[in-house]
């Protein structure tokens, strides 16, 4: 039986695969696939953005090799960044000595 962490990894893989390959390469997200992912899986974030170009800029920043696609590693950079932001907003730092 998988651990909670293993289930989380399986979920990330499944979500990536759900969007990757709709337009060809099933190992990367195209710009349209990334937009579909953002609008579905992170809808609260995209709906709260006043700037319509924010998702395009995110894609460009995440696309480290500038190939116009996001591979799984680049996708994980997004997930990791979101996780860090959530962690920082939820963790109350203990006062120093």
Sine and cosine of phi, psi and omega as CSV:
sin_phi,cos_phi,sin_psi,cos_psi,sin_omega,cos_omega
0.00,0.00,0.78,-0.63,-0.05,-1.00
-0.93,0.36,0.50,-0.87,0.07,-1.00
-0.97,0.24,0.17,-0.99,0.04,-1.00
-0.86,0.52,-0.67,0.74,0.01,-1.00
-0.90,0.43,-0.68,0.74,0.04,-1.00
-0.89,0.46,-0.63,0.78,0.06,-1.00
-0.90,0.43,-0.62,0.79,0.04,-1.00
-0.89,0.45,-0.68,0.73,0.03,-1.00
-0.90,0.44,-0.70,0.71,0.04,-1.00
-0.86,0.51,-0.63,0.77,0.02,-1.00
-0.91,0.42,-0.68,0.73,0.04,-1.00
-0.88,0.47,-0.69,0.73,0.05,-1.00
-0.87,0.49,-0.69,0.72,-0.03,-1.00
-0.91,0.42,-0.66,0.75,0.01,-1.00
-0.91,0.41,-0.71,0.71,0.03,-1.00
-0.85,0.53,-0.73,0.68,-0.02,-1.00
-0.91,0.41,-0.49,0.87,0.03,-1.00
-0.88,0.47,-0.54,0.84,-0.05,-1.00
-0.98,-0.22,-0.55,0.83,-0.02,-1.00
-0.94,0.35,0.62,-0.78,0.09,-1.00
1.00,0.03,-0.03,1.00,0.06,-1.00
-0.89,0.45,-0.45,0.90,-0.03,-1.00
-0.89,-0.46,0.30,0.95,0.01,-1.00
0.62,-0.78,-0.97,-0.22,-0.10,-0.99
-0.91,0.42,0.87,-0.49,-0.03,-1.00
-1.00,0.09,0.13,0.99,0.05,-1.00
-0.96,-0.28,0.01,1.00,-0.01,-1.00
-0.62,-0.78,0.33,-0.94,0.13,-0.99
-0.97,-0.24,0.81,-0.59,0.13,-0.99
-0.97,0.23,0.08,-1.00,0.04,-1.00
-0.86,0.51,-0.70,0.71,0.00,-1.00
-0.92,0.39,-0.64,0.77,0.03,-1.00
-0.91,0.42,-0.65,0.76,0.04,-1.00
-0.90,0.45,-0.68,0.74,0.04,-1.00
-0.88,0.47,-0.67,0.74,0.04,-1.00
-0.88,0.47,-0.68,0.74,0.06,-1.00
-0.86,0.51,-0.78,0.63,-0.04,-1.00
-0.87,0.49,-0.70,0.71,-0.05,-1.00
-0.94,0.35,-0.40,0.92,-0.01,-1.00
-0.99,-0.15,-0.80,0.60,-0.13,-0.99
-0.99,0.11,-0.46,0.89,0.01,-1.00
-0.82,-0.58,0.69,0.73,-0.11,-0.99
-0.86,0.51,-0.61,0.79,-0.01,-1.00
-0.88,0.48,-0.63,0.78,0.02,-1.00
-0.91,0.41,-0.77,0.63,-0.09,-1.00
-0.93,0.37,-0.56,0.83,0.00,-1.00
-0.93,0.36,-0.47,0.88,-0.03,-1.00
-1.00,0.08,-0.03,1.00,-0.01,-1.00
-1.00,0.06,0.81,-0.59,0.04,-1.00
-0.99,0.14,-0.41,0.91,-0.03,-1.00
-1.00,-0.07,0.92,-0.40,-0.03,-1.00
-0.91,0.41,-0.29,0.96,-0.02,-1.00
-1.00,0.04,0.02,1.00,-0.09,-1.00
-0.89,0.45,-0.63,0.77,-0.02,-1.00
-0.93,0.37,-0.62,0.78,0.07,-1.00
-0.88,0.48,-0.69,0.72,0.00,-1.00
-0.92,0.40,-0.61,0.80,0.06,-1.00
-0.88,0.48,-0.71,0.70,-0.01,-1.00
-0.86,0.51,-0.72,0.69,-0.01,-1.00
-0.89,0.46,-0.64,0.77,-0.01,-1.00
-0.94,0.35,-0.62,0.79,-0.01,-1.00
-0.96,0.27,-0.47,0.88,-0.06,-1.00
-0.97,0.23,0.98,0.22,-0.14,-0.99
-0.89,0.46,-0.53,0.85,0.00,-1.00
-0.99,-0.11,0.11,0.99,0.09,-1.00
0.81,0.59,0.64,0.77,0.02,-1.00
-0.99,-0.14,0.08,1.00,0.02,-1.00
0.99,0.17,0.13,0.99,-0.01,-1.00
-0.70,-0.72,0.37,-0.93,0.12,-0.99
-0.93,-0.36,0.86,-0.50,0.11,-0.99
-0.99,0.11,0.01,-1.00,-0.09,-1.00
-0.89,0.46,-0.62,0.78,0.02,-1.00
-0.89,0.46,-0.71,0.71,0.02,-1.00
-0.90,0.43,-0.62,0.78,0.08,-1.00
-0.88,0.48,-0.68,0.73,0.01,-1.00
-0.90,0.43,-0.48,0.88,0.08,-1.00
-0.89,0.47,-0.63,0.78,0.07,-1.00
-0.90,0.44,-0.77,0.64,-0.03,-1.00
-0.87,0.50,-0.70,0.72,0.02,-1.00
-0.89,0.46,-0.67,0.74,0.03,-1.00
-0.89,0.46,-0.65,0.76,0.03,-1.00
-0.91,0.40,-0.67,0.74,0.01,-1.00
-0.88,0.47,-0.66,0.75,0.03,-1.00
-0.90,0.44,-0.69,0.73,0.02,-1.00
-0.88,0.47,-0.67,0.74,0.04,-1.00
-0.90,0.43,-0.69,0.72,0.01,-1.00
-0.86,0.51,-0.73,0.69,-0.02,-1.00
-0.90,0.43,-0.55,0.83,-0.01,-1.00
-0.98,0.19,-0.38,0.93,-0.04,-1.00
-1.00,-0.09,-0.48,0.88,-0.07,-1.00
-0.99,0.10,0.82,-0.57,0.09,-1.00
-1.00,-0.05,0.88,-0.47,-0.05,-1.00
-0.95,0.30,0.71,-0.71,0.02,-1.00
-0.94,0.35,0.60,-0.80,0.04,-1.00
-0.89,0.46,0.60,-0.80,0.00,-1.00
-0.95,0.33,0.13,-0.99,-0.04,-1.00
-0.92,0.40,0.00,0.00,0.00,0.00
